[in-house]
Amino acid sequence: MQPLPSLRPDVGTDVHDCFIADLLHDFGKMVVAQFMPAEYRRAMEMSLWQEVPLHQTLAEVIGVDHAAVGAMLADNWRFDPELVNAIRFQHEPEQCDTDMMASVVATNQISKQLGFDFGGCSVVQALCVSVAGRLGGSLGAVRSRLGNLEHLLQEAKLFSKI
């Protein structure tokens, strides 16, 4: 697999740490799906029917969203506090204004644009002011700077069939 292009060349956080955060930010979904499958399915269905994000319907169905579940586990496993906060505040990025958070938010929205969202309603949201400021522009501008992502999209599609 080819390395992912950087969202911004002068990001202060190590790009590998951002990559790990991008991979792990939604692992709370897997935990809920594994241990509360009926509730997770109900939240997924509600998200699709109501056209609202999954984290909102999970909070409604089980009383907590996947970000809180993931952050709790990451904290319990003694992951770096910046990673824990990137997981915890992924839906409230203005609460955690870091380069890692900016990476998680932008990558999540770009994944939705490319059709790789696996969690309910896939409405692409604009970047909040803090994230846009850290990345130097709107989601469109950030994505444009990444260039053609077609080769990565094809690799991801092949990988998802394994």
C-alpha positions in Angstrom: 0.0 0.0 0.0 1.3 3.5 -0.8 1.7 6.0 2.0 -1.1 8.5 2.5 -0.3 12.0 1.4 0.0 14.5 4.2 -2.9 16.9 4.9 -0.5 19.7 5.6 3.3 19.7 5.4 4.0 21.7 8.6 1.8 19.7 11.0 3.5 19.7 14.4 2.2 16.2 15.4 4.0 13.2 14.0 2.1 12.0 10.9 2.3 8.4 12.1 0.5 9.4 15.3 -2.2 11.0 13.2 -2.4 7.9 11.1 -3.0 5.8 14.3 -5.6 8.2 15.5 -7.3 8.1 12.1 -7.4 4.3 12.3 -8.6 4.1 15.9 -11.0 7.0 16.3 -14.1 4.8 15.6 -13.1 1.6 17.4 -15.8 2.3 20.0 -18.3 1.4 17.2 -16.8 -2.1 17.0 -17.0 -2.5 20.8 -20.6 -1.5 20.9 -21.5 -3.7 17.9 -19.7 -6.7 19.5 -21.2 -6.4 23.0 -24.6 -4.8 22.3 -25.4 -5.9 18.7 -29.2 -5.4 19.0 -28.8 -1.9 20.3 -26.1 -1.1 17.7 -28.3 -2.3 14.9 -31.2 -0.2 16.3 -29.0 2.9 16.4 -27.7 2.3 12.9 -31.3 2.0 11.6 -32.3 5.1 13.4 -29.3 7.0 12.0 -30.2 6.0 8.4 -34.0 6.6 8.8 -33.6 10.0 10.6 -30.6 11.0 8.5 -28.6 12.0 11.6 -25.1 10.8 12.6 -24.7 7.5 14.3 -23.1 9.0 17.4 -26.3 10.8 18.1 -28.5 7.7 17.8 -26.1 5.6 19.9 -26.3 8.2 22.7 -30.1 8.0 22.4 -30.3 4.2 22.4 -27.5 3.2 24.9 -26.9 6.5 26.7 -23.4 7.0 25.4 -21.8 7.3 21.9 -19.0 5.3 20.4 -16.5 8.2 20.9 -17.0 8.0 24.7 -16.7 4.2 24.7 -13.5 4.3 22.6 -12.0 7.1 24.7 -12.8 5.2 27.9 -11.0 2.1 26.6 -8.1 4.0 25.2 -7.6 5.8 28.5 -7.9 2.5 30.4 -5.2 1.0 28.1 -3.1 4.1 28.9 -2.9 5.4 25.4 -1.4 8.8 24.9 -3.8 11.5 26.3 -3.8 13.4 22.9 -5.0 10.2 21.2 -7.6 9.6 23.9 -8.9 13.2 23.4 -8.9 12.9 19.7 -11.2 9.8 20.1 -13.3 11.4 22.8 -13.9 14.8 21.1 -14.1 13.6 17.4 -17.6 15.0 17.2 -16.7 18.1 19.1 -13.4 19.1 17.6 -13.5 22.6 19.0 -13.1 21.0 22.4 -9.7 19.6 21.4 -7.8 22.0 19.1 -4.9 19.8 18.1 -3.2 18.7 14.8 -4.2 15.2 15.6 -7.9 16.2 16.0 -7.7 18.1 12.7 -6.4 15.0 11.0 -9.1 12.8 12.4 -11.9 15.2 11.5 -10.7 15.8 7.9 -9.9 12.2 7.2 -13.3 11.2 8.5 -15.1 13.7 6.2 -12.9 12.8 3.2 -13.7 9.1 3.8 -17.4 9.9 3.7 -16.9 11.8 0.5 -15.2 8.7 -1.0 -18.0 6.4 0.2 -16.0 4.7 3.0 -18.2 5.5 6.0 -19.4 2.4 7.9 -21.6 4.0 10.4 -25.1 5.1 9.6 -26.0 8.4 7.9 -23.0 9.6 5.8 -23.6 13.3 5.6 -20.4 15.1 4.9 -19.9 18.1 7.2 -17.9 21.2 6.7 -14.8 21.6 8.8 -15.2 23.7 11.9 -13.2 26.9 12.2 -10.4 25.4 14.4 -9.9 22.4 12.0 -10.0 24.5 8.9 -7.5 26.9 10.5 -5.1 24.1 11.3 -5.3 22.6 7.9 -5.3 25.9 6.0 -8.7 25.9 4.4 -12.0 24.2 3.8 -12.6 20.5 3.3 -12.6 21.1 -0.5 -9.3 22.9 -0.3 -7.7 20.2 1.9 -8.9 17.5 -0.4 -7.7 19.3 -3.5 -4.2 19.6 -2.0 -4.2 15.8 -1.5 -4.4 15.3 -5.3 -5.9 12.3 -7.0 -6.9 9.7 -4.4 -8.1 7.2 -6.9 -5.2 4.8 -6.4 -5.9 4.8 -2.7 -9.6 4.3 -3.2 -8.9 1.3 -5.4 -6.5 -0.2 -2.9 -9.0 0.3 -0.1 -11.7 -1.4 -2.1 -9.5 -4.4 -2.8 -8.4 -4.5 0.9 -12.0 -4.4 2.1 -12.8 -7.6 0.1 -10.1 -9.6 2.0 
